[in-house]
Amino acid sequence: YLKRILLFSNLVADTGANGFSRILLLAKSNLLSFYVDCGYMVLRPSPIVHGKDVWYELEARREYMERLLRLQTFNTSDEELNNIDAAAIAANRRELGSSRSTSDPEYAADNVFAEGRNERRTKLHEELNKLGIDPNEMEHHPERFGTAAMRTYNSFLLPKSKGALAVAESPTRARVVANNISFLVREFKADQEEWLRNVDRNRDDAVRQSEEIIGSKHPVVIVLDNVRSAHNVGNILRLAEAAQVESVRLCGMTPRPPHPKIMKTAMGAAEYVDVGDPGASTLQTVLDLKAKGYDVYGVETTHTAITLWDAQISCNPVAFVFGNELIGVDVEVLKECKNIVSLPTYGNKNSLNIATCVGIVTWDYLRRGAHMP
């Protein structure tokens, strides 16, 4: 319903429990001022992380909805909705506080930097066509390409300063701008796919299947022995959530959530992974796991290590210990392990990144099905 209303918008909107009294959405931090100008109110930072961007949860105010629909009520029938003129909706978008578009013909008529606009447009269209982007579709359906790409497109056609005009007139500038637009379009489409595939589905599943998830985790514990890199820890938490292991024990100086680097690389997974109690030593953690019936395996390159492919992994609950990036697993901890396993390497380097190693070991265990009854 809302998608039909927001014909001009690239937002993925949702409704509250009380019908169409509000719109909830996620927005990047660099777009907050635009949405606030349009009538949205910032609620809180979002726990969902998308790459390098910080996202926020926003709510549309009721008066914004009224202006958007150009109606005094929200009881809009399908027949009335179908009769809403698309041109009126597009005009209303401009009325709602969107920034003055440099592609507006009325603005271009008075723009002192509009000279050469048609020539720049022709050059840019030629370069966009080479990259497989239809410039005519960009002009007629800008919502399919994202605001960042359209802003770059419009700014090239109608620069806002003498300096920008001089740059736009340089011989190779159209090619550079076309490549920038191509990247921004790919980024926009990827964001749309992430919203549809990752954000909504994961959030809904976490609420709808929370009780099932608690009882269906694989009997695997990942123990990190004084790992230094917060980025590595974030990656490990992300794969641990994907593999549905019981927990990841962060021992010694290993950084913990909500460290910003962990939250960034975990991509929203950190809140779903049990990371144990802070301050526990690796040795004590291993002893506690053994007392609870876990078979503990050290993952390290030693002369006594068994290649992972040849190792016999127990059918009991297991724990895998991974060590510091420089010095590996502590020797006293290795003495308490049932076996030591290693990944074979075939080049000059004798080790892998720890997050890569954790992923291989964990999925090899799941592949074996040793944990299955």
C-alpha positions, -999 to 999 in steps of 0.1 A, spaced: 0 0 0 27 24 10 48 16 -20 19 27 -42 16 59 -22 53 67 -23 56 65 -61 85 89 -62 104 74 -33 132 49 -31 124 43 6 114 9 19 87 19 44 68 2 71 37 10 91 30 11 128 4 -10 146 -22 18 143 -25 18 105 -11 47 84 -4 72 112 34 69 106 62 56 85 92 39 99 125 36 80 162 33 82 184 61 68 222 68 65 236 94 87 245 117 58 208 119 48 194 128 82 191 165 76 172 159 43 147 136 60 143 160 90 135 188 65 109 165 50 92 160 83 109 129 97 119 126 133 151 107 143 142 80 169 175 63 177 207 49 161 200 15 145 217 -16 157 219 -28 121 253 -20 105 258 -17 68 295 -16 59 310 18 69 277 36 72 259 45 104 221 40 101 193 56 121 157 47 127 133 75 117 96 81 120 75 103 97 53 128 115 15 128 109 15 162 93 41 149 67 17 121 58 -11 145 54 9 168 31 22 137 12 -12 124 4 -27 159 0 -56 146 20 -71 154 54 -77 117 63 -59 84 60 -90 65 50 -79 65 13 -97 39 -8 -80 20 -36 -101 39 -61 -90 73 -47 -54 61 -46 -54 51 -82 -68 85 -91 -39 104 -75 -21 121 -103 15 111 -107 25 146 -118 8 161 -86 28 136 -65 60 146 -81 52 183 -76 44 175 -40 78 160 -35 94 193 -44 70 210 -19 80 187 9 114 203 13 136 184 -10 167 203 -20 166 225 -51 174 202 -80 200 214 -105 182 196 -132 151 218 -128 147 236 -162 135 268 -144 166 268 -123 188 261 -153 174 291 -172 188 315 -146 219 295 -138 250 315 -148 270 282 -151 245 265 -174 265 274 -205 276 242 -223 250 221 -204 238 203 -235 273 195 -246 282 181 -212 250 161 -212 258 145 -246 294 136 -234 281 121 -202 254 101 -219 280 87 -243 301 75 -213 272 61 -194 261 41 -224 296 26 -226 291 14 -190 257 -1 -197 237 26 -180 207 40 -198 208 78 -193 173 83 -206 160 59 -179 180 80 -153 162 111 -164 127 96 -164 130 72 -134 156 87 -110 142 67 -81 157 35 -96 193 49 -94 194 65 -60 199 101 -48 237 100 -47 240 90 -84 214 116 -95 231 143 -75 264 135 -92 247 135 -126 229 168 -120 259 185 -106 280 177 -137 253 192 -159 248 223 -139 279 232 -117 273 256 -89 306 275 -90 332 287 -114 357 262 -101 332 233 -106 324 245 -141 361 245 -150 365 210 -137 333 198 -156 347 213 -188 380 193 -186 383 167 -215 382 135 -193 357 147 -167 327 131 -183 343 97 -181 353 101 -145 317 112 -136 302 83 -155 324 59 -135 314 75 -102 277 73 -112 282 36 -121 297 29 -87 269 48 -69 242 30 -88 257 -4 -79 260 7 -42 224 19 -42 211 -14 -57 232 -34 -32 217 -14 -3 183 -22 -16 191 -59 -18 206 -58 17 175 -42 31 153 -69 14 175 -98 20 194 -92 53 178 -65 75 140 -73 74 144 -110 72 169 -113 100 150 -90 123 117 -108 117 132 -142 121 149 -132 153 116 -122 168 95 -149 153 119 -178 158 138 -167 189 127 -197 210 135 -221 182 170 -206 177 179 -209 214 173 -247 213 189 -254 179 225 -242 182 253 -265 173 273 -279 202 304 -259 193 323 -233 214 349 -210 198 376 -199 223 397 -169 213 430 -167 233 442 -131 235 433 -122 200 443 -86 193 423 -75 163 388 -61 169 381 -65 131 390 -102 134 367 -106 164 338 -90 145 343 -113 116 344 -143 139 311 -132 156 295 -128 122 304 -163 111 296 -178 145 260 -164 142 258 -178 107 269 -212 119 247 -210 150 274 -222 174 267 -221 211 291 -193 220 323 -175 214 345 -171 245 366 -139 244 395 -145 267 422 -123 281 428 -91 262 405 -101 233 383 -70 226 345 -74 232 313 -58 220 303 -30 218 338 -21 205 330 0 173 353 -20 151 337 -52 162 302 -39 156 312 -27 122 326 -60 109 301 -82 127 274 -66 105 247 -67 132 255 -103 143 272 -94 176 239 -90 196 229 -126 187 261 -143 199 269 -153 235 304 -141 243 307 -153 279 318 -134 309 345 -107 307 378 -112 324 380 -150 321 415 -164 312 418 -189 284 432 -216 306 403 -214 331 378 -213 303 392 -245 288 392 -262 322 356 -252 327 345 -265 293 363 -298 299 345 -301 333 312 -297 314 320 -326 290 334 -307 260 363 -321 240 387 -293 235 409 -290 204 437 -265 199 441 -251 164 478 -245 161 508 -253 139 531 -275 160 552 -306 153 525 -328 170 495 -313 152 472 -335 131 460 -321 98 424 -311 101 414 -334 72 429 -364 90 417 -356 125 390 -377 142 367 -351 157 346 -363 187 308 -367 186 306 -350 220 302 -312 223 335 -296 212 355 -264 217 381 -251 193 408 -228 207 424 -202 184 454 -181 195 469 -147 193 478 -135 158 516 -134 166 523 -160 192 494 -185 188 477 -205 215 493 -204 249 515 -235 256 497 -242 289 464 -241 272 476 -266 245 486 -290 272 449 -292 283 436 -299 248 425 -334 237 442 -329 203 460 -302 183 448 -298 147 462 -276 120 453 -264 85 478 -275 58 495 -247 39 514 -250 6 532 -217 2 559 -197 21 534 -186 47 527 -211 74 495 -196 88 462 -180 78 442 -151 91 425 -162 123 390 -153 111 396 -173 79 409 -202 100 378 -201 123 355 -203 94 372 -233 78 374 -253 110 338 -245 120 323 -254 86 344 -285 84 330 -297 117 294 -289 105 302 -307 72 313 -338 90 279 -340 108 297 -354 139 274 -334 161 243 -350 146 225 -378 164 
